[in-house]
Amino acid sequence: MVPLHPGRILVIIPPSDLRFLMTPEPSSENAAPPLGEVGRITGVFLDPKKAFADIVARPSWIVPVILLILIGLAFTYTYSTRIGWDRYVHQILDNNPRVQNLDPAARNQAFEMQRKIAPYTFTGGVIIGVPLMILIAAAVLLLMTKIGGASLKLKQLFAIVAYAMLTGVVSGILAIVVMFLKNPDDFNMLNPLAFNLAAFLEPPPTTGKFVYALLKSFDLFTFWTIALEAVGISAAARKIPFSKALILVLAPWLIWTFVSSGLAGLF
């Protein structure tokens, strides 16, 4: 204390103690704790806004990818043991004009070869196809969000797509259940669940391939996944509201749906 004037003093406070005179910062203890994997997975279905806010803050994808691969392998194994691949291969080859033009011996040889490799093809497709599909979708959404004026990272979008596609775990479980409930001869490998418009039509060749593929794409689980991706994008980029994020996700999906359906009709 330094005397300045009779009755007045100057109090000198060390700089290190000035923080006690400042407005206290909010305690980090009041912040929401990070979600664990169980919380994230259940949150995707019960509270997606909160779950995706946590996912984009700490992007990770290993658990959802593993779950999607496991349910795909479980479906393939159940189909192999419960139904078998004969009916599926017949469904594919009997609708192929090139195969029908072969002589009976060559046709039987083609059938046997496809029947043997079908389970391995599906298994490899699940293991490789799941992460590859997520990567392609994330890359497309990265481009769309840049067009929308947001700067997101690929790892954020990869995590968003991976968790959004957990709807496939639900549809996979339901498809396995249907496999046990239905007569094996009535199970349609190409469209196992009646949650799309194509479920009310006869499969090709009765229904045109383009129409069947197009209506099959308008699926409840597909729209559910699209909505979750839009929630994730709006959580990652605050300047993009859910409505705009939904358009950014729907636009490339519609383009792909019509292109893939057209290719199905041609080949």
Rosetta silent file (secondary structure, phi, psi, omega in degrees, C-alpha in Angstrom):
SEQUENCE: MVPLHPGRILVIIPPSDLRFLMTPEPSSENAAPPLGEVGRITGVFLDPKKAFADIVARPSWIVPVILLILIGLAFTYTYSTRIGWDRYVHQILDNNPRVQNLDPAARNQAFEMQRKIAPYTFTGGVIIGVPLMILIAAAVLLLMTKIGGASLKLKQLFAIVAYAMLTGVVSGILAIVVMFLKNPDDFNMLNPLAFNLAAFLEPPPTTGKFVYALLKSFDLFTFWTIALEAVGISAAARKIPFSKALILVLAPWLIWTFVSSGLAGLF
SCORE:     score description
SCORE:     0.000 S_00000001
   1 L     0.000  131.036 -177.040    0.000    0.000    0.000 S_00000001
   2 E  -115.088  124.568  179.726    1.370    3.378   -1.067 S_00000001
   3 E   -70.069  131.657  178.410    0.172    6.600    0.643 S_00000001
   4 E  -110.047  -40.169 -173.383   -1.181    9.158   -1.864 S_00000001
   5 E  -157.436  150.181  178.303   -3.044   11.698    0.206 S_00000001
   6 L   -52.746  122.163  178.530   -4.082   11.936    3.767 S_00000001
   7 L    91.172   -4.139  179.464   -6.895    9.465    4.146 S_00000001
   8 E  -124.861  144.997  178.349   -6.276    7.798    0.782 S_00000001
   9 E  -137.372  154.839  176.070   -4.163    4.785   -0.136 S_00000001
  10 E  -106.510  124.210  178.020   -3.334    2.953   -3.365 S_00000001
  11 L   -97.959  121.462  178.423   -3.716   -0.785   -3.293 S_00000001
  12 L  -100.053  118.861 -178.996   -1.391   -2.615   -5.707 S_00000001
  13 L  -105.671  129.506  177.355   -2.669   -6.049   -6.697 S_00000001
  14 L   -58.922  144.701 -179.409   -0.294   -8.569   -8.341 S_00000001
  15 H   -56.633  -32.884 -177.243   -1.317   -9.444  -11.955 S_00000001
  16 H   -66.287  -19.682 -178.548   -1.671  -13.098  -11.008 S_00000001
  17 H   -98.347    0.604 -178.052   -4.527  -12.184   -8.638 S_00000001
  18 H   -67.438  -23.899 -177.376   -6.473  -10.070  -11.130 S_00000001
  19 H   -62.372  -23.514 -179.553   -8.409  -13.131  -12.297 S_00000001
  20 H   -72.835  -20.484  179.994  -10.378  -13.059   -9.018 S_00000001
  21 H   -92.094   -7.675 -178.350  -11.798   -9.652   -9.957 S_00000001
  22 L   -89.249  161.796  177.595  -12.913  -10.752  -13.428 S_00000001
  23 L   -65.816  125.759 -178.007  -16.247  -12.348  -14.323 S_00000001
  24 L   -65.014  141.187  177.641  -15.840  -16.083  -13.820 S_00000001
  25 L   -77.039  152.081  177.825  -15.969  -18.235  -16.929 S_00000001
  26 L   -60.354  137.452 -179.094  -18.617  -20.938  -17.146 S_00000001
  27 L   -71.403  136.276  178.254  -17.377  -24.141  -15.626 S_00000001
  28 H   -67.431  -14.780  179.802  -16.641  -26.944  -18.079 S_00000001
  29 H   -68.366  -22.204  179.738  -18.241  -29.264  -15.577 S_00000001
  30 H   -81.967  -12.661  179.835  -21.634  -27.921  -16.703 S_00000001
  31 L   -70.106  151.970 -179.474  -20.978  -28.942  -20.321 S_00000001
  32 L   -65.986  131.161  179.880  -22.661  -32.075  -21.606 S_00000001
  33 L   -69.008  150.901  178.577  -20.348  -35.069  -21.189 S_00000001
  34 L   -63.005  146.785  179.853  -19.322  -36.891  -24.371 S_00000001
  35 L   -82.398  143.756  170.733  -21.489  -39.815  -25.356 S_00000001
  36 L   -80.808  179.006 -177.714  -20.146  -43.344  -25.395 S_00000001
  37 H   -64.049  -38.343  178.105  -20.790  -45.672  -28.306 S_00000001
  38 H   -63.563  -42.512  178.303  -23.923  -47.081  -26.707 S_00000001
  39 H   -64.310  -38.121  178.295  -25.220  -43.551  -26.159 S_00000001
  40 H   -65.819  -47.173 -175.914  -24.422  -42.593  -29.744 S_00000001
  41 H   -65.177  -47.232  178.078  -26.100  -45.644  -31.257 S_00000001
  42 H   -67.533  -34.510  179.219  -29.254  -45.363  -29.168 S_00000001
  43 H   -65.894  -32.622  177.770  -29.234  -41.595  -29.667 S_00000001
  44 H   -57.197  -35.616 -178.442  -29.247  -41.971  -33.453 S_00000001
  45 H   -92.222  -31.602 -173.562  -32.672  -43.590  -33.135 S_00000001
  46 H  -101.830  -37.224 -178.341  -34.049  -41.785  -30.066 S_00000001
  47 L  -143.953   70.000 -172.504  -32.393  -38.337  -30.058 S_00000001
  48 H   -60.959  -33.354 -178.875  -30.532  -37.899  -33.373 S_00000001
  49 H   -62.254  -46.126  178.756  -29.859  -34.173  -32.954 S_00000001
  50 H   -67.963  -41.357 -178.096  -27.939  -34.718  -29.720 S_00000001
  51 H   -64.039  -45.777 -177.484  -26.214  -37.858  -31.017 S_00000001
  52 H   -73.080  -27.069  173.248  -24.970  -36.257  -34.247 S_00000001
  53 H   -61.425  -39.423  177.697  -23.776  -33.155  -32.388 S_00000001
  54 H   -72.128  -37.679 -177.902  -21.514  -35.485  -30.420 S_00000001
  55 H   -65.517  -43.744 -178.484  -20.531  -37.469  -33.535 S_00000001
  56 H   -73.614  -24.792  177.620  -19.405  -34.416  -35.525 S_00000001
  57 H   -74.063  -35.166  178.810  -17.517  -33.053  -32.508 S_00000001
  58 L  -133.247   76.726 -173.290  -15.583  -36.316  -32.122 S_00000001
  59 L   -63.719  131.529  172.445  -15.858  -38.141  -35.460 S_00000001
  60 L  -152.481  158.254 -173.114  -15.433  -41.913  -35.361 S_00000001
  61 L  -144.829   -6.141 -171.916  -16.847  -44.694  -37.509 S_00000001
  62 H   -60.780  -47.999 -175.609  -15.378  -48.069  -36.524 S_00000001
  63 H   -62.994  -50.393  179.420  -18.302  -49.296  -34.390 S_00000001
  64 H   -63.109  -36.356  178.406  -21.130  -48.547  -36.864 S_00000001
  65 H   -64.044  -43.516  178.423  -19.132  -49.990  -39.767 S_00000001
  66 H   -62.406  -42.543  179.402  -18.469  -53.190  -37.814 S_00000001
  67 H   -62.354  -41.748  179.581  -22.149  -53.465  -36.877 S_00000001
  68 H   -65.838  -39.760  178.248  -23.217  -53.031  -40.506 S_00000001
  69 H   -66.392  -42.858 -178.757  -20.735  -55.661  -41.683 S_00000001
  70 H   -63.396  -42.439 -179.668  -21.816  -58.117  -38.977 S_00000001
  71 H   -69.269  -33.202  176.171  -25.511  -57.794  -39.810 S_00000001
  72 H   -66.155  -41.415  177.639  -24.700  -58.224  -43.503 S_00000001
  73 H   -67.917  -37.348  178.127  -22.724  -61.395  -42.784 S_00000001
  74 H   -64.746  -40.289  177.263  -25.499  -62.668  -40.512 S_00000001
  75 H   -63.369  -44.899 -179.798  -28.038  -62.137  -43.285 S_00000001
  76 H   -62.491  -43.904  179.610  -25.816  -63.942  -45.811 S_00000001
  77 H   -64.496  -43.539 -179.481  -25.240  -66.892  -43.476 S_00000001
  78 H   -64.006  -40.683  178.591  -28.940  -67.181  -42.619 S_00000001
  79 H   -64.120  -40.119 -179.159  -29.898  -67.095  -46.284 S_00000001
  80 H   -63.774  -41.974 -174.945  -27.323  -69.793  -47.070 S_00000001
  81 H   -87.384  -32.750 -175.447  -28.537  -72.131  -44.336 S_00000001
  82 H   -86.435  -41.535 -173.363  -32.255  -71.349  -44.297 S_00000001
  83 L  -114.696  -45.838 -176.219  -33.058  -70.927  -48.010 S_00000001
  84 L    91.791  163.022 -171.786  -29.991  -71.709  -50.108 S_00000001
  85 L   -95.598   -4.239 -178.615  -28.726  -70.028  -53.227 S_00000001
  86 H   -58.417  -49.557 -176.419  -30.447  -72.174  -55.868 S_00000001
  87 H   -64.532  -40.078  179.774  -33.584  -70.041  -55.988 S_00000001
  88 H   -64.168  -44.818 -179.340  -31.646  -66.766  -56.082 S_00000001
  89 H   -65.159  -39.540  175.933  -29.388  -67.944  -58.920 S_00000001
  90 H   -61.623  -40.756 -179.113  -32.417  -69.206  -60.842 S_00000001
  91 H   -62.460  -34.351 -179.648  -34.103  -65.839  -60.315 S_00000001
  92 H   -80.581  -49.240 -173.245  -31.086  -64.073  -61.792 S_00000001
  93 H   -76.132  -33.138 -178.458  -30.161  -66.423  -64.638 S_00000001
  94 L   -67.682  -19.998  178.243  -33.687  -67.298  -65.760 S_00000001
  95 L   -98.282    8.865 -179.093  -34.283  -63.615  -66.514 S_00000001
  96 L  -103.102  111.917 -177.582  -31.037  -63.284  -68.491 S_00000001
  97 H   -59.348  -34.540 -178.720  -31.614  -63.703  -72.254 S_00000001
  98 H   -65.109  -38.516  177.959  -27.978  -64.525  -72.896 S_00000001
  99 H   -69.382  -38.743 -178.756  -28.110  -67.440  -70.482 S_00000001
 100 H   -66.701  -22.768  178.993  -31.400  -68.670  -71.927 S_00000001
 101 L   -82.966   -7.312  178.381  -29.817  -68.802  -75.382 S_00000001
 102 L   -76.035  157.420  174.666  -27.152  -71.242  -74.172 S_00000001
 103 L   -71.462  160.148 -174.493  -27.493  -74.971  -74.732 S_00000001
 104 H   -54.079  -39.312 -178.638  -28.692  -76.966  -71.682 S_00000001
 105 H   -65.603  -45.221  179.510  -25.206  -78.188  -70.736 S_00000001
 106 H   -67.030  -34.615  178.536  -23.690  -74.697  -70.792 S_00000001
 107 H   -66.170  -42.914  177.499  -26.706  -73.342  -68.919 S_00000001
 108 H   -64.804  -37.624  178.375  -26.318  -75.929  -66.153 S_00000001
 109 H   -64.593  -42.323  178.163  -22.604  -75.183  -65.951 S_00000001
 110 H   -63.872  -39.872  179.244  -23.312  -71.463  -65.570 S_00000001
 111 H   -62.952  -47.300 -178.288  -25.893  -72.226  -62.883 S_00000001
 112 H   -62.984  -39.801 -179.642  -23.527  -74.440  -60.876 S_00000001
 113 H   -65.233  -45.175 -179.949  -20.727  -71.900  -61.064 S_00000001
 114 H   -66.221  -36.698  179.845  -22.971  -69.046  -59.893 S_00000001
 115 H   -65.027  -35.456 -179.422  -24.452  -71.160  -57.112 S_00000001
 116 H   -74.560  -38.224 -174.358  -20.991  -71.936  -55.742 S_00000001
 117 H   -90.430  -12.970 -175.610  -19.614  -68.414  -55.870 S_00000001
 118 H   -56.419  -49.064 -179.189  -22.792  -66.564  -54.755 S_00000001
 119 H   -63.750  -35.428  178.967  -22.177  -66.821  -50.969 S_00000001
 120 H   -71.601  -34.896  177.520  -18.543  -65.736  -51.376 S_00000001
 121 H   -64.323  -44.263  179.498  -19.595  -62.878  -53.654 S_00000001
 122 H   -67.149  -40.623  179.701  -22.111  -61.638  -51.092 S_00000001
 123 H   -62.786  -48.105  177.781  -19.643  -62.049  -48.219 S_00000001
 124 H   -64.053  -36.381  178.111  -16.925  -60.118  -50.037 S_00000001
 125 H   -63.880  -36.026  178.608  -19.465  -57.535  -51.120 S_00000001
 126 H   -69.289  -48.911 -174.824  -20.479  -56.927  -47.501 S_00000001
 127 H   -65.510  -42.311 -178.296  -16.935  -56.660  -46.140 S_00000001
 128 H   -89.091  -38.553 -172.494  -15.647  -54.416  -48.923 S_00000001
 129 H   -68.719  -36.296 -177.193  -18.884  -52.802  -50.042 S_00000001
 130 H   -61.370  -57.290  179.414  -20.021  -51.345  -46.717 S_00000001
 131 H   -65.118  -32.187  179.528  -17.002  -49.071  -46.059 S_00000001
 132 H   -67.627  -41.899  178.377  -16.677  -48.286  -49.773 S_00000001
 133 H   -62.871  -40.972  178.743  -20.333  -47.248  -50.027 S_00000001
 134 H   -64.278  -41.964 -179.756  -19.970  -45.039  -46.945 S_00000001
 135 H   -62.881  -44.296 -179.913  -16.834  -43.433  -48.383 S_00000001
 136 H   -63.714  -45.019  179.479  -18.514  -42.664  -51.722 S_00000001
 137 H   -62.550  -40.993  179.443  -21.580  -41.203  -50.002 S_00000001
 138 H   -64.558  -39.840  179.556  -19.375  -39.096  -47.699 S_00000001
 139 H   -65.778  -40.479  178.221  -17.364  -37.781  -50.666 S_00000001
 140 H   -64.705  -43.042  179.645  -20.552  -36.830  -52.526 S_00000001
 141 H   -68.511  -29.911  174.692  -21.951  -35.080  -49.456 S_00000001
 142 H   -61.224  -43.695  177.407  -18.636  -33.267  -48.993 S_00000001
 143 H   -65.225  -42.968 -178.088  -19.089  -31.785  -52.461 S_00000001
 144 H   -65.936  -38.705  179.446  -22.743  -30.956  -51.800 S_00000001
 145 H   -69.869  -31.176  174.980  -21.986  -29.201  -48.506 S_00000001
 146 H   -66.471  -41.079  175.877  -19.301  -27.119  -50.210 S_00000001
 147 H   -62.455  -35.284  179.458  -21.897  -26.099  -52.777 S_00000001
 148 L   -77.251   -2.206  175.408  -24.191  -25.289  -49.862 S_00000001
 149 L    92.586   15.637  179.111  -21.599  -22.948  -48.388 S_00000001
 150 L  -113.687  150.476  178.997  -20.297  -25.098  -45.526 S_00000001
 151 L  -115.316   93.264  178.960  -16.754  -26.307  -44.933 S_00000001
 152 L  -107.709  163.721  179.099  -16.897  -29.763  -43.392 S_00000001
 153 L   -97.888  151.435 -178.964  -14.251  -32.443  -43.139 S_00000001
 154 H   -61.271  -38.194 -178.468  -14.435  -35.784  -44.889 S_00000001
 155 H   -66.065  -31.563  175.910  -14.001  -37.656  -41.603 S_00000001
 156 H   -65.823  -45.850 -178.698  -17.026  -35.820  -40.166 S_00000001
 157 H   -70.003  -34.163  176.375  -19.202  -36.784  -43.123 S_00000001
 158 H   -61.589  -43.801  178.668  -17.867  -40.353  -43.085 S_00000001
 159 H   -66.366  -40.762  178.704  -18.930  -40.638  -39.448 S_00000001
 160 H   -59.872  -48.501 -178.871  -22.326  -39.039  -40.180 S_00000001
 161 H   -65.081  -41.039 -178.844  -23.045  -41.477  -43.017 S_00000001
 162 H   -60.341  -45.520 -179.976  -21.791  -44.478  -41.016 S_00000001
 163 H   -73.035  -35.603  178.331  -24.101  -43.760  -38.085 S_00000001
 164 H   -64.222  -32.993 -178.516  -27.024  -42.781  -40.347 S_00000001
 165 L   -78.072    1.130  174.286  -26.742  -46.126  -42.123 S_00000001
 166 L   -63.507  -11.324  170.402  -27.353  -47.951  -38.836 S_00000001
 167 H   -59.523  -26.326  177.321  -30.922  -48.114  -40.097 S_00000001
 168 H   -66.141  -26.022  175.475  -29.524  -51.003  -42.118 S_00000001
 169 H   -66.958  -41.963  178.595  -29.005  -52.933  -38.886 S_00000001
 170 H   -64.219  -48.530 -179.242  -32.732  -52.630  -38.163 S_00000001
 171 H   -65.509  -34.519  178.151  -33.728  -53.654  -41.703 S_00000001
 172 H   -65.335  -43.076  177.869  -31.203  -56.513  -41.638 S_00000001
 173 H   -63.201  -43.592  179.046  -32.607  -57.910  -38.408 S_00000001
 174 H   -63.388  -39.365  179.229  -36.151  -57.644  -39.770 S_00000001
 175 H   -64.090  -37.829  177.432  -35.117  -59.388  -43.001 S_00000001
 176 H   -66.241  -40.802  177.915  -33.645  -62.282  -41.007 S_00000001
 177 H   -62.484  -44.793  179.126  -36.851  -62.550  -38.980 S_00000001
 178 H   -60.722  -35.126  179.508  -38.926  -62.560  -42.179 S_00000001
 179 H   -59.126  -35.239 -179.879  -36.700  -65.328  -43.522 S_00000001
 180 H   -84.507  -25.274 -178.261  -37.827  -67.576  -40.663 S_00000001
 181 H   -82.870  -32.778 -176.402  -41.466  -66.518  -40.797 S_00000001
 182 L   -88.217  157.040  167.779  -41.960  -66.961  -44.540 S_00000001
 183 L   -64.208  132.263 -178.111  -41.957  -70.079  -46.614 S_00000001
 184 H   -52.144  -33.167 -179.594  -38.458  -70.243  -48.171 S_00000001
 185 H   -70.880  -18.728 -178.206  -40.022  -70.381  -51.641 S_00000001
 186 H   -97.374   -4.934 -177.646  -41.814  -67.073  -51.007 S_00000001
 187 L   -79.945  127.476 -179.288  -38.769  -65.128  -49.764 S_00000001
 188 L  -101.405  106.169 -178.913  -37.564  -62.533  -52.289 S_00000001
 189 L   -60.752  -33.866 -177.070  -33.834  -61.998  -51.928 S_00000001
 190 L   -75.421  -18.588 -179.057  -33.977  -58.910  -54.143 S_00000001
 191 L  -154.904   75.261 -170.617  -36.617  -57.249  -51.964 S_00000001
 192 L   -71.661  -24.305 -176.449  -36.949  -59.020  -48.603 S_00000001
 193 L  -115.703  145.235 -178.841  -39.041  -56.366  -46.789 S_00000001
 194 L   -92.769   55.035  179.599  -42.349  -54.818  -47.835 S_00000001
 195 L  -115.317   21.855  176.802  -41.335  -51.255  -46.982 S_00000001
 196 E  -142.051  167.728 -174.689  -41.139  -49.915  -50.536 S_00000001
 197 H   -67.385  -28.187 -179.109  -43.475  -49.472  -53.469 S_00000001
 198 H   -68.953  -18.813  179.726  -41.963  -52.366  -55.435 S_00000001
 199 H   -63.660  -18.914 -178.939  -43.147  -54.793  -52.767 S_00000001
 200 H   -96.217    7.245 -179.761  -46.653  -54.475  -54.217 S_00000001
 201 L  -116.970  159.614  172.306  -45.529  -55.454  -57.726 S_00000001
 202 L   -75.214  140.662  179.591  -44.494  -58.705  -59.337 S_00000001
 203 L   -67.145  164.099  176.830  -40.709  -58.920  -59.791 S_00000001
 204 L   -57.220  149.199    7.902  -39.160  -58.751  -63.267 S_00000001
 205 L   -87.699   -1.835  179.907  -39.817  -59.804  -65.962 S_00000001
 206 L   -58.508  -47.701  173.521  -43.527  -59.369  -65.125 S_00000001
 207 L   -98.619  138.451  179.556  -42.796  -55.800  -64.046 S_00000001
 208 L   -56.527  144.455 -176.319  -40.326  -53.821  -66.112 S_00000001
 209 H   -62.285  -39.562 -179.478  -36.830  -53.695  -64.622 S_00000001
 210 H   -63.813  -47.803 -178.329  -36.682  -49.894  -64.690 S_00000001
 211 H   -63.943  -43.801 -177.695  -40.034  -49.469  -62.922 S_00000001
 212 H   -64.044  -46.069 -179.907  -39.263  -52.188  -60.375 S_00000001
 213 H   -65.129  -38.043 -179.562  -35.802  -50.787  -59.540 S_00000001
 214 H   -66.200  -47.992 -178.163  -37.142  -47.235  -59.335 S_00000001
 215 H   -70.668  -28.760  176.788  -40.023  -48.082  -57.002 S_00000001
 216 H   -65.685  -29.696 -178.671  -37.785  -50.312  -54.915 S_00000001
 217 H   -70.692  -25.860  179.790  -35.574  -47.271  -54.230 S_00000001
 218 L   -83.561   79.491 -169.487  -38.483  -45.403  -52.619 S_00000001
 219 E  -117.946  143.829 -178.564  -38.003  -47.284  -49.399 S_00000001
 220 H   -58.790  -42.958 -178.307  -38.862  -46.352  -45.811 S_00000001
 221 H   -70.669  -31.847  175.539  -35.391  -47.227  -44.521 S_00000001
 222 H   -64.412  -45.797  179.395  -33.741  -45.257  -47.312 S_00000001
 223 H   -66.438  -33.653  176.350  -35.732  -42.136  -46.402 S_00000001
 224 H   -62.963  -45.014  178.612  -34.922  -42.713  -42.743 S_00000001
 225 H   -62.727  -43.538  179.283  -31.204  -42.805  -43.569 S_00000001
 226 H   -60.201  -43.079  179.438  -31.494  -39.658  -45.691 S_00000001
 227 H   -63.617  -40.349  179.085  -33.229  -37.811  -42.847 S_00000001
 228 H   -66.760  -38.392  176.661  -30.510  -38.837  -40.379 S_00000001
 229 H   -62.793  -39.319  178.117  -27.788  -37.668  -42.762 S_00000001
 230 H   -65.226  -39.400  176.232  -29.537  -34.303  -43.025 S_00000001
 231 H   -61.246  -43.569 -179.982  -29.676  -34.061  -39.223 S_00000001
 232 H   -63.341  -41.232  179.672  -25.952  -34.822  -39.073 S_00000001
 233 H   -66.756  -42.758  179.367  -25.073  -32.184  -41.667 S_00000001
 234 H   -66.790  -28.555  175.938  -27.168  -29.518  -39.945 S_00000001
 235 H   -74.266  -34.030 -178.700  -25.459  -30.420  -36.645 S_00000001
 236 H   -78.920  -35.768 -178.885  -21.995  -30.155  -38.233 S_00000001
 237 L  -119.401  101.017 -175.212  -22.683  -26.925  -40.153 S_00000001
 238 L   -63.266  -24.207 -178.646  -24.800  -24.539  -38.091 S_00000001
 239 L   -77.393  -10.402  179.350  -25.355  -22.279  -41.104 S_00000001
 240 L  -104.351  108.925  177.441  -27.173  -25.112  -42.907 S_00000001
 241 L   -70.841  168.568 -177.065  -30.677  -25.724  -41.474 S_00000001
 242 H   -59.374  -40.717 -177.634  -32.237  -29.163  -41.630 S_00000001
 243 H   -61.425  -42.115  179.157  -34.442  -28.260  -44.623 S_00000001
 244 H   -70.938  -39.326  177.965  -31.447  -27.185  -46.703 S_00000001
 245 H   -62.415  -37.484  179.093  -29.402  -30.181  -45.569 S_00000001
 246 H   -63.092  -39.979  177.830  -32.245  -32.462  -46.635 S_00000001
 247 H   -65.782  -40.984 -179.955  -32.163  -30.969  -50.141 S_00000001
 248 H   -63.225  -30.986  178.419  -28.367  -31.416  -50.297 S_00000001
 249 H   -83.298  -39.882 -176.716  -28.769  -35.111  -49.475 S_00000001
 250 H   -67.757  -37.055 -174.270  -31.830  -35.750  -51.636 S_00000001
 251 H   -57.932  -55.334  179.456  -30.449  -34.190  -54.832 S_00000001
 252 H   -66.694  -30.393  179.247  -27.588  -36.667  -55.468 S_00000001
 253 H   -65.670  -41.695  179.044  -29.748  -39.560  -54.244 S_00000001
 254 H   -64.354  -40.950  178.304  -32.448  -38.789  -56.812 S_00000001
 255 H   -61.657  -48.093 -179.813  -29.871  -38.546  -59.591 S_00000001
 256 H   -63.309  -38.773 -178.707  -28.323  -41.877  -58.600 S_00000001
 257 H   -61.493  -45.583 -179.096  -31.755  -43.519  -58.271 S_00000001
 258 H   -71.718  -37.032  178.787  -32.803  -42.651  -61.805 S_00000001
 259 H   -66.765  -48.245 -178.867  -29.401  -43.521  -63.305 S_00000001
 260 H   -64.973  -37.464  177.772  -29.179  -46.903  -61.529 S_00000001
 261 H   -66.929  -37.860  176.496  -32.800  -47.719  -62.402 S_00000001
 262 H   -64.581  -40.979  177.834  -32.098  -46.864  -66.030 S_00000001
 263 H   -65.429  -37.648  177.678  -29.061  -49.140  -66.057 S_00000001
 264 H   -63.424  -37.221  178.407  -31.157  -51.920  -64.492 S_00000001
 265 H   -69.889  -33.503 -178.757  -33.667  -51.502  -67.302 S_00000001
 266 H   -78.774  -36.591 -174.910  -30.985  -51.632  -69.983 S_00000001
 267 L  -119.012    0.000    0.000  -29.002  -54.568  -68.579 S_00000001
